[in-house]
Structure formats: structure tokens, C-alpha cells
Amino acid sequence: MSHAFDDDFVSPALDAAQIVHRVDDWRRRVDDLLQQIETWGNAAGLHVQTSEPVVMHEELMKRFDVPPVNLKTLYIDRQGAFVAKVAPVGLWTIGANGRVDLKTRRGVFTMVDTAEHFARPLWRVSGPEIRDAPELSEQTFLRALLA
């Protein structure tokens, strides 16, 4: 049976407490990002509300018996018409320190944190109209959302 994380990949020093610490940090970064998105959306005249949470229970969490956690998502509309949904995808991603997707009618925009573990997040966004992965800002967020 193949695993997402081979035994050779997982450090022998890794333990459940470290996984919990990473998950707690991820939850905080997701909450902060979604709060910022809510502020930007509201300032642009959009209706932003908390939506159904997603359950996070990734491979390393299972391997170290770390229980699943619920992560917040957002639903964004303009005068009742769907604009986007924002949802965390995963913490352990190749080349990033977590991924959150912005799903719009035009496609999916990917927001990844390119900062080191436990550092101040450095979110970048890419998608159908944004290929150069600029740093996420109010301008790049609204470009992805409304372009």
C-alpha cells in the first residue's frame, strides 16, 4: 500500500505534539487570511459570510493520531449572485506552507503560503488570469475575484 508520506520521508524526531503545533499554526493562518479576505470583500461591496467548514485530517495527522479539525470557509456573493467560495485545501503541500482555493465561476485561483514554517505568512495567488503568482494583496485578490 502506498502512502502520501513514506516512512523514509518522516523524520524519526517528528511526534504528535509537533503535528498539533503545525495544525494550530495552520488554523490561525487560515483564520487570519479569511478575515483579511472578508475585509477586502466587504470594502468592495460584496457580501462575505462564513460557510460550511471543511474537515482537515491529513495523512500526517492520521499517522500520529491527531484528531481532525474544522476549518472555516467563506461564501462570497454580490446581491445574492454567487461570486466565489474560499476554502482551505491542505497544509502539507509541495513547495508551499499550505494552500487555500478561491473558487469562482471562471475557475479556481490558488493561494499558497510561501513563507517558512511558523514565519509571517507570505500568500501568493495564481489562476486563470493570474499566472505570475504575485503576492496576495487587496488588488490581486479583487483581480482574481472580479476580473
Long-range contacts (C-beta under 8 A, 24 or more apart in sequence): 3-59, 4-59, 5-59, 5-60, 5-63, 5-92, 10-60, 10-63, 14-60, 14-64, 15-64, 16-64, 16-65, 16-66, 19-60, 19-61, 19-64, 19-66, 20-66, 22-91, 22-117, 23-56, 23-61, 23-66, 23-69, 23-91, 25-117, 25-118, 26-56, 26-88, 26-91, 26-98, 27-69, 27-71, 29-98, 29-113, 29-121, 30-71, 30-72, 30-88, 30-98, 30-100, 31-72, 32-121, 33-100, 33-111, 33-121, 33-123, 34-72, 34-73, 34-74, 34-86, 37-74, 37-86, 37-141, 38-74, 40-138, 40-141, 40-142, 41-74, 41-76, 41-145, 43-138, 44-142, 44-145, 44-146, 45-78, 46-76, 46-77, 46-78, 46-83, 46-145, 47-76, 47-77, 47-78, 47-79, 48-74, 48-75, 48-76, 49-74, 49-75, 50-74, 50-75, 51-75, 51-85, 51-87, 54-87, 54-88, 56-88, 56-90, 56-91, 58-90, 58-91, 58-92, 59-92, 60-92, 76-145, 83-145, 83-146, 84-145, 97-121, 102-127, 102-141, 102-144, 102-145, 104-144, 104-145, 106-147, 109-144, 111-136
